[in-house]
């Protein structure tokens, strides 16, 4: 596939925003099921500006907090210690103003030397031959085709993961959502973390640097409202640039399958990159699988109970 054929005509896709989207994003959550007066340590991912987005931190509802950086990938963090209120809760609210850019062939990030670090396996994303073989078979191609250009091989992996898996989050089945590439390959369903973990594992097995990015989707078709939960996507290195893929969205919206190989809509905000994250100050439970929701510890053990209150409000219409 020639590179110029990778990118779809974005003007025909009415389900994604064009060029840029500017919005206020409220990172809201409430830690629950604590004892009144109980002390809790909290780490939050801090959205920052990069090639794909401009971010302004407007305010945070904590009087005392520390801005730090995660060790492995340099993700920005907010750390604070809090005391649960009389209801056994710790409210969290961070407000941002974000301008997110649509990514197309003419607006991709040029890779630097750090790209090499995105060849390494992580705890739930092993670079096993068997995973790649299954994905390639699902794409209907032979192993002899894996010697082509990175962009051609990545397209085969993209099709293979999409063919192999179905987007599904059954309430009565555990395992999805962890981004476990082996589990995803065996189970053949999952959410965005599962789709992209299988893609990344397969790409890295073929020595194509690939990275995991996670944040929140911004709804299309409304100018304000709640954001139900996180969303993630992946990027791979080809011809010195990071090309995005959003395979789970392609699976949910087949009419956008061509678009989501090499393009990425502006309807999102990124909060962190990578897996097996090493928090600062160090947490007691060890590396974190991925970071998008609040990470909290009580007496050295992870506290998982919280409610979501994420919201957005458009500042101006997309161009």
PyMOL commands that set and color helices and strands:
alter all, ss='L'
color gray80, all
select helices_A, chain A and resi 3-5+10-12+113-119+129-139+143-147+150-164+181-187+192-205+247-252+254-256
alter helices_A, ss='H'
color red, helices_A
select strands_A, chain A and resi 20-31+39-45+53-60+66-69+76-83+90-101+109-110+166-167+189-190+210-217+224-227+230-238+241-245+268-273+295-298+301-303+306-308+310-316
alter strands_A, ss='S'
color yellow, strands_A
deselect
rebuild
show_as cartoon
